[in-house]
């Protein structure tokens, strides 16, 4: 998001950037219960601060707003009732609400090509009350012994419970960006079910196109394996890059890669990225030193660097970033200037 945002700003666009904060879901509740946390916001706010610390360390431009799911419960309830009016949502005996996927034409077909026969024959979970295995949860009924009072809400006709993850995103996107948004994105693993479910409930509610352009980034791979807690190779920015120069190198590694491809994170790749950042810093320092105290006049004869290398590199750079964010090509354009500048000193 930081990259695409900077590209739009570079070309003079106005950008409204909203980043939702999920502060209620199964994992959060389970962790709070496991750790004996009395007030769940003690947990969610702590990790929010970690998140913002990482954004600042990575020099990420902050979004205009960071709405929390728990502060938009009414908007979610309104959406559920609106979907019910259109025949797209139903309540089960326990007070949960589900989206009726068979009532939404084209469900699950915008971002992925699903194997419907395989889904149709999937077994329902024990005690499952939903009508179809394809239907997804909009509202989870409160379950004593599992759920928490500080993460539950009710407002008749919606009984005590909490929102489903998919619903949170649609409700907040609609509030801050309207029925149709220009760009939405996330990891490639979110195409289904999360993003397809967002499309279904948002378009089912409004009758309008939910998103004009989708961007999905590849996974981060650790030593050629997808980073995952289940594989035991999960790393945070703090553990992977304890020093500021390492953080800068990681940002360069990410920004100079193509967003749709997997990102390989290995000691060798990081070492190369650090070397590259050091090289850029050296050239920038030399340029600043050479310009210190000098008055620059546009009519003065300029070097080959200014007359040829920079205009050509800038042209190639802009062509690259407007071609599906082809950042490897953009980085190559940058280094054509770096190489030319190194010959000047």
Residue pairs with C-beta under 8 A, 6 or more apart in sequence:
1 17
1 19
1 63
1 185
2 58
2 60
2 61
3 255
3 259
3 325
3 327
4 183
4 185
4 215
4 325
5 15
5 17
5 61
6 61
7 321
7 322
7 325
8 15
9 15
10 321
16 64
16 176
16 177
17 61
17 63
17 64
18 63
18 64
18 65
18 66
18 67
18 172
18 173
18 176
18 177
19 63
19 65
19 66
20 66
20 67
20 69
20 168
20 169
20 172
20 173
21 44
21 48
21 51
21 66
21 67
21 68
21 69
22 28
22 69
22 165
22 168
23 41
23 44
23 48
23 68
23 69
23 70
24 40
24 44
24 69
24 70
24 151
24 162
24 163
24 168
25 165
28 40
28 43
28 44
28 151
29 40
29 146
29 147
29 148
29 151
31 37
31 43
32 40
32 43
32 148
33 148
35 43
37 43
39 150
40 148
40 150
40 151
41 150
44 68
50 236
52 62
54 236
54 237
54 238
55 62
57 237
57 244
57 247
58 237
58 247
58 250
58 251
59 251
65 176
67 172
67 175
67 176
69 76
69 163
69 168
69 172
70 151
72 168
72 171
72 172
72 175
73 153
73 163
74 155
75 171
75 172
75 174
75 175
76 138
76 139
76 163
76 167
76 168
76 171
77 139
77 153
77 155
77 158
78 171
79 138
79 167
79 170
79 171
79 174
79 201
79 205
80 89
80 97
80 138
80 139
80 158
80 167
81 89
81 157
81 158
82 205
83 89
83 99
83 138
83 201
83 204
83 205
84 90
84 91
84 97
86 204
86 205
87 100
87 103
88 99
88 100
88 103
88 104
88 201
88 204
88 205
89 97
89 98
89 99
89 100
89 138
90 97
90 98
90 100
90 131
91 97
91 157
92 98
92 129
92 130
92 141
93 129
94 129
94 141
95 139
95 141
95 142
95 158
95 159
95 160
95 161
96 129
96 130
96 137
96 139
96 140
96 141
96 161
97 137
97 138
97 139
97 158
98 130
98 131
98 135
98 136
98 137
98 138
99 135
99 136
99 137
99 138
99 197
99 200
99 201
99 204
100 131
100 132
100 135
101 107
101 108
101 132
101 134
101 135
101 136
101 200
102 132
102 134
104 200
104 203
104 204
107 134
107 196
107 200
108 114
108 134
108 192
108 193
108 196
108 200
109 196
110 196
110 199
111 191
111 192
111 195
111 196
111 199
111 214
111 216
112 191
112 192
112 196
114 192
119 133
119 134
120 133
120 134
122 133
123 133
124 130
124 133
130 137
136 164
136 166
136 193
136 197
137 164
137 166
138 163
138 164
138 166
138 167
138 201
139 158
139 161
139 162
139 163
139 164
139 167
140 147
140 161
140 162
140 163
140 164
141 159
141 160
141 161
142 152
142 154
142 159
142 160
142 161
142 162
147 161
147 162
151 162
152 160
152 161
152 162
153 160
153 161
153 162
154 160
154 161
163 171
165 194
166 193
166 194
166 197
166 198
166 201
167 201
169 194
169 198
170 198
170 201
170 202
170 205
170 210
173 181
173 184
173 198
173 202
173 210
174 202
174 205
174 206
179 202
179 206
179 208
179 210
180 206
180 208
180 209
180 210
180 211
180 212
181 210
181 211
181 212
182 211
182 212
182 213
183 211
183 212
183 213
183 214
183 215
184 195
184 198
184 210
184 211
184 213
184 214
184 215
185 214
185 215
185 216
185 217
186 194
186 195
186 216
186 217
187 216
187 217
187 218
187 219
188 216
188 217
188 218
188 219
188 260
189 219
190 216
191 216
195 214
198 210
199 210
199 211
202 210
203 209
203 210
215 259
216 260
217 259
217 260
218 259
218 260
218 261
218 262
218 263
219 226
219 227
219 262
219 263
220 226
220 227
220 262
220 263
220 265
221 227
221 262
221 263
221 264
221 265
222 233
222 235
222 265
222 266
223 233
223 265
223 266
224 264
224 266
225 231
225 233
226 262
227 233
227 234
227 235
227 265
228 234
235 265
237 247
237 250
240 246
240 250
240 265
241 247
241 249
241 250
245 274
245 277
245 278
246 270
246 274
248 277
249 270
249 273
249 274
249 276
249 277
250 270
250 273
252 273
252 276
252 277
253 263
253 265
253 269
253 270
253 273
254 263
255 327
255 331
256 327
256 328
256 330
256 331
257 263
257 327
257 328
258 324
258 325
258 326
258 327
258 328
259 325
259 327
260 324
279 338
280 334
280 338
283 338
283 341
283 342
283 345
286 341
286 345
287 341
290 345
303 344
304 340
305 337
305 340
305 341
305 344
309 336
309 337
309 340
310 337
310 340
312 336
313 333
313 334
313 336
313 337
314 333
316 329
316 332
316 333
316 336
317 330
317 333
317 334
319 329
320 326
320 327
320 329
320 330
320 332
320 333
321 327
321 330
323 329
